[in-house]
Amino acid sequence: MLIAVSNQAMAQDKGKGIETVVFSVSMNCENCEKKIKDNIRFEKGVTRIKTDLKAQTVTITYKADKTTKEKLMLALEKLGHKPTE
């Protein structure tokens, strides 16, 4: 499975230390989507996760002082998705 990060898709709310990153993910079915949602939401600092099976995207909002984009990419990799930038 393929994950790509768009630099333009990243947003930051500097006042609150909240960041959002959008990953392009090759999800084949609803089970892939559910597996990502069910596991990534438990990553430290994740405040919100939204998946879109049709667009094959995962949008993650997280606390920048608790985690990083790189750590989230590693978490996705552990689920069987190979991240690429």
C-alpha positions in Angstrom: 0.0 0.0 0.0 1.2 3.5 -0.8 1.2 6.6 1.3 2.3 10.0 0.1 2.4 13.2 2.0 1.5 16.5 0.4 3.3 19.5 2.0 0.5 21.7 0.9 -2.0 19.5 2.7 -0.3 20.1 6.1 -1.8 22.9 8.2 -0.8 24.2 11.6 -2.7 26.1 14.3 0.3 27.8 16.0 -1.8 29.1 18.9 -2.7 25.6 20.1 0.1 23.4 18.8 -2.3 21.4 16.8 -1.2 20.2 13.3 -3.0 18.4 10.6 -1.5 16.1 7.9 -3.1 14.5 5.0 -1.7 11.2 3.7 -2.6 9.6 0.4 -3.1 5.9 1.2 -3.9 3.0 -1.0 -6.9 1.5 0.7 -8.6 -1.4 -1.1 -11.7 -1.9 1.1 -13.6 -0.8 4.1 -11.6 -3.2 6.3 -8.4 -1.3 5.4 -10.1 2.0 6.3 -11.4 0.5 9.6 -8.0 -0.9 10.5 -6.4 2.5 10.1 -9.1 4.3 12.0 -9.1 1.8 14.9 -5.4 1.8 15.4 -4.1 5.3 14.6 -6.7 6.9 17.0 -4.7 5.3 19.8 -1.4 6.9 18.8 -0.2 9.4 21.4 -1.3 13.0 20.6 -3.9 12.1 17.9 -7.0 14.2 18.4 -8.9 13.4 15.2 -8.7 11.1 12.3 -10.8 11.1 9.1 -10.5 8.6 6.3 -12.0 8.8 2.8 -12.0 5.5 1.0 -13.1 7.0 -2.3 -10.4 9.6 -2.3 -8.0 7.2 -0.5 -6.9 9.8 2.0 -6.3 9.8 5.7 -6.4 13.2 7.5 -4.9 13.2 11.0 -5.0 16.1 13.5 -2.6 15.8 16.3 -0.8 17.7 19.1 2.6 18.6 17.9 4.1 18.4 21.4 3.0 14.7 21.7 3.9 13.3 18.3 5.2 14.0 14.8 4.3 13.4 11.2 7.2 10.9 11.0 5.8 8.9 14.0 2.4 8.8 12.4 3.9 7.5 9.2 5.7 4.8 11.2 2.4 3.8 12.8 0.8 3.4 9.4 3.8 1.4 8.2 3.3 -1.0 11.2 -0.2 -1.5 9.9 1.1 -2.8 6.6 1.1 0.5 4.7 4.4 1.6 3.2 4.8 5.4 3.5 6.5 7.4 0.8 7.0 11.1 0.4 
